[in-house]
Amino acid sequence: MEKENNKCRKGANIPYRTFGVYGTGKAIYGISNIITNKIYVGSTTNIQKRLIKHFNELFHNRHRNKKLQ
């Protein structure tokens, strides 16, 4: 990864363009809470769009699954 790609938004720990590597295909995915070790498992027809939505909701503390917050 180029140095430019490692830049993060203020308060975030996920670099810009991170989700571009996943493409836009179908997928089953998991997101884990590193504090509680709980795992959210989901599926989607557009993985890039779905992951961006998840992490945006988590960043703004409004994810519907409060166990991930």
N, C-alpha and C positions, 0 to 999 in steps of 0.2 A: 504494500500500500504506500502511496506517496504521502509525504509529510502533510500536504494540504488536506488529504482525506481524513486525517486523524483529528482535525479540529472538532471540538464539541460545542454545543450551545451552552450558554451560561446555565449552570445548575444541572446539566445533564452529563451522563457518562457514556453516551452512545455517539460515536463519531458520525458526522454528516455522511450521507450516501451508504450507510451500513446496509440498509435493506435492499439496495439495488442488486446485490449479489444473489438474491433469492429468485429474481425474475417475477413473472406474473402467473405462474402455473398453479395447479391444484396441489394441496399439501395437507398433511396431518402434522401438527406442531405441538410443542409444549413450552410453557413459560414457567420457570420456577422462582419461588420466593426464597432467597438465600438465607433469610433469617429463620423462617418457620419450616423450610424444606417442603412446603406444599407445592404441588405442580398443577397447573391449569393445562388441560389438553383440549385442543380444538381442531377443527378442519375448515377448510375454505377453498374456494375456487380461484382466489387471487391472493397468494401468500404475502406478497409485498404490501399490498393495500391493507390487508388485515393486521399485519405486524405493526405497521405505522400507526394504525388506529389504536391498537392495544397500548403501545408505548406512549402515545400522546395522552390517552386517558389516564394511564398510570402516573405520568409526569405531572398532570394537573389534578391528581388525587380525585378522580371521578370515575374510576373503573367500576363496572357493575359487580365484579367479583371482589368483595372487600378483603378476602383472604390473601389477595395478591398485593394489596396496598402496603 
